[in-house]
Amino acid sequence: MTKKLIVLDLDGTALKSDQTISDRTKKALANAREQGHEVMIATGRPYRMSHMYYYELGLDTPIVNFNGAVFHHPRDIKFSNAYHQAIDLKTARELLDFSTNYALDNIAAEVQDSVFLRERNNSVPDMFQQGKENVFIGDLRNTITTDPTSLLFFASQEMLQEISSHMDTRLSNIVTYRNWGAEWPAMEMTKFGVHKAVGVQAASRYLGIDRKDIIAFGDEDNDLEMIDYAGVGVAMGNAIDPLKNVANTVTLSNEEDGIAIYLEENLGV
């Protein structure tokens, strides 16, 4: 069988709701690697919140973090294909000025693995600060002094919809932005044109695997470009409808071993 690149989103895809990878999924992925296929992670999470799954699966491939803004190889500190595509600091300050027009619950930013918060409150998930001893608190226009990897506005869904409408007319050509799900409503912004497919393309070139031989699994809005780019885009059963419409096929949900079942049926693992 032709060598495949199997790309995994984490939340809602490889991870169950309890933040674990099922034994059946781990076995299927291990069997796929034994057959000569490559497995990689492409996630919106920073590396500090995804490295545990990388090593749990025993991977030796590059990883995509921050929805494609960061591409690196955890096992190769001299990896020459690594990149970090950050938001220009001037643009970030324009976005922060723009944010003063709205009653946001909080604002957060990351500069690689440094975390910046406007304030400490329960609008930001605890795991956002996972793996960091030092979290910088205060007005981000003063605390951020270099290009941020990502910027997040936390607010109600209604407020985020209003912000989105203004972003479309004023700022959509300078940043890529997406809204998080209902549990932690937020708008996440990265450099314009950055998405997971950019990192997956870089990985496939590095590994020498054609686009048609990429199998990508996802469930959310931030997986759209990746699922569309892959030779076979697989939407989880719990995926949003727009992703299912773009995908080549739909498997079972993340709670029902959807990844394992697809690989067992299609790669014979």
C-alpha positions, 0 to 999 in steps of 0.5 A: 500500500502507498505510504500515507500521512495520517494527520490528527486534530486533537480536541474533538477528534483524537481526544475524547471528552475526558482529554484521553486517546482511546486504546483502540485509537492508539493501537490503530495508529501504532499499527499504521506506523508499523505498516510504514505510514506516518502519523502527525498532529495538527492542532490549535493548541500550543505545544505545551498543551499538546506535547504529552499526546505527541509522546504518548503516541510515540511520534517522530514527525513534525507537529503543527501548533497554533492552527498552522502558525507554528511548525516544528519538530520536537525530536530535532532541534536543528529542524531546518523546515521549522517556521513561526508565523506571528502577527505583526506587533503593529497589527496586534496593537491595532486589534487591541485598540479595536477591542476597546469598542467592545465589552470583552470578558478578557483578552489573551495572547501567546508569544510562542509559549509565553502567556499574556492575559488582560486579567485573571478571571473564569472567562479563560479555561484553566488549561490555557495556562497549563505548563506555564509558571509565569503568566503575564497580567495587564494591559496587553498593549503594554505587556506584549513587546514582540510579535504574538503568535495568537490573540484571543478575545473572550466574550459572549457568542452574541458579542463575538458575532458583532465583532465578526461582522466588523472584522469582515469589513475592517480587518479580515485582510490582515488576520485570520480569525475563527470563533471557538466553541460554546464552552469557552466563547472566544475569537482567535486571531493568527497571521493572515493566511495561516491555517493548518493546511499550511503546516500539513503541506510543509510536513508532506513535503518534508516527508516526501508524501504526495497531497493525494496520500494525506488522510486528515481527521478533524471536527471543527471550523479550524480544520476546514482548510486541512480537510479540504487540502488532504487527499482524503478529508475525514470528518468526525461524526461529531463534526460541525456540518460545514466540515462534513460538507467539505470532507470526503467522508464521515466516520464515527465520533471521537467518543466512538473510536472514529479514527480507529474504525476508519483506519481499520476499514481503509488501511487494514490496521 
